[in-house]
Amino acid sequence: MKNRHKGETCLVLGNGRSLKDVPLKFLKKYPSFGTNRIYLLDSFTPTYYVAVNENIINQSIEEINAIDATKFIAAQFASKIKGAHPLADNGSPHFSKNPFDVLYEGFSVTYVCLQLAYWMGFTTVLLVGVDHKYPTSNGNANVLTSAPNGNHFAKDYYAPGEIWNNPDLVRSAKAFEMAKEAFYKSRPRRKIVNLTPDSGLDVFKKGSISAW
C-alpha cells in the first residue's frame, strides 16, 4: 500500500461531538480514515478503518467485522477481525514512515491514522471531529460507563456497563507534534490541517471545511 495515494488529500475522522455537524457530502469527498465506533455514523463508511484500543475492539468485534472497509487492527487483536492488517506498537515514541513494520500508537488512534496516511503517500491530511476536549485529567485510565458522557458524535457511543479509556490529551499532543514535524520535513512538503471548529488541538494549522 506504500504510496497508493501519492499526492492526494484524505480525511482523518475523530469521534468528537463536532463530527455530527460535518456534512455527509464532505465526508465522502475524499478517501478517509475512520476509527473505533465510526460505524455509528449513519450512511457513512470510511475507506480505511483503524482500531488499536483493546476495550473498543473486544466490545465491538461483530460491528467491526461488518464494516466494508480495509481494516488496520492492533496486532494482538487482529486475528479477531477478518482480513485485518495487523499493526504492531513497540512503545517507543516516534513517527513511523513504515507502520507495517512497527509504529507508535501515541495515545491516540488518530496518530496511528496519520502514520498510515503518510505511508500511503497522502500529501494533505484534513482532520475533522478532532475536538481534543474532555472533562478529565486522568489520562488513559479505564472508565466504566454509567451514563452517556456527551463527548462523542453519538450519544450512545458507549453503553452503560462498557469500559473505555480516558483520552490522554497531553501525551497525544506530544505525539501529534512528531507527526507535524514528519509531514513538514517531507519533500515535497506535506501538511496536516485541522478543520474541527473550536478544537482543543492547537498543534496543526487550523482551517475551515468551506475552503476544501
PyMOL commands that set and color helices and strands:
alter all, ss='L'
color gray80, all
select helices_A, chain A and resi 17-21+24-27+38-40+54-59+61-66+75-80+109-120+169-185+209-211
alter helices_A, ss='H'
color red, helices_A
select strands_A, chain A and resi 9-13+32-35+48-51+70-74+85-87+124-128+142-144+163-165+191-194+205-206
alter strands_A, ss='S'
color yellow, strands_A
deselect
rebuild
show_as cartoon
